[in-house]
């Protein structure tokens, strides 16, 4: 009888978690994991992926072209450009990871974490253990946090990239122009009857220093573009996640003033003499 009386008083804690778990599992899970739901975010990630691929290709092409400059003055530049091309692969992997996690986190949150949170709320309604309610709250907060972290990081990244987009496009164009200029001089030398290397040295000797300076400036531009892509693809998502973790901890640790006042009032009443 006591158990039935408790069930009658606690029915909202029994019905609402079950209903919320069913809605999360059969409605929200499919919606949150659908690519159509994240169409704008995926489009932004696709654009970022295209930019990284263009930078990587331009860096590799520039490295191959710089090796045509006679002498050893351009060898360190070519090696640095090749290293930068490999570094762009890290940013590309981060973009692909964000694309996969965007739909995966929605499925995990609304198929697993939210139903588990509802289950703990149901158990809290039955046994009135505060630890169960705290665990349910933390699971729900964690699930919502991982769902929002990638869209939020993409939004912040877009704000940063908008400032440097012109510079990144100029870097790609400069790399193409410099590589084309070096290759054009190499082709001119090949057409001569003196042999490839002697003709190449003859045709570009007067402009070696100028080409080396252009290649050096090109490396600086690529390093700036790489820094921007690493910040937007790798650092920003981590910082957003840490910000959400800090915010969740702060909100879950806050004790409402009304709760403190009520406890104080209850203590005062208990201390009153009979």
Buried (B, 14 or more C-beta within 10 A) or exposed (E): EEEEEBEEEBEEBBEBBBEBBEBBBEEBBBEBBEEEBBEEBBEBBEBBBEBBBBBBBBBBBBBBBBBBBBEEBBEEBBEBBBEBBEBBEBBBEBBBBBBEBBBBBBBBBBBBBBBBBBBBBBBBBBEEEEEBBEBBBBBBBBBBBBBBBBBBBBBBBBEBBEEBBEEBEEBBEBBBEBBEBBBEBBEBBBEEEEEEEEBBBBBBEEBBEEBBEBBBEBBEBBBBBBEBBBBBBBBBBEEBBEBBBEEBEEEEEEEEEEEEEEEEEEEEEEEEEE
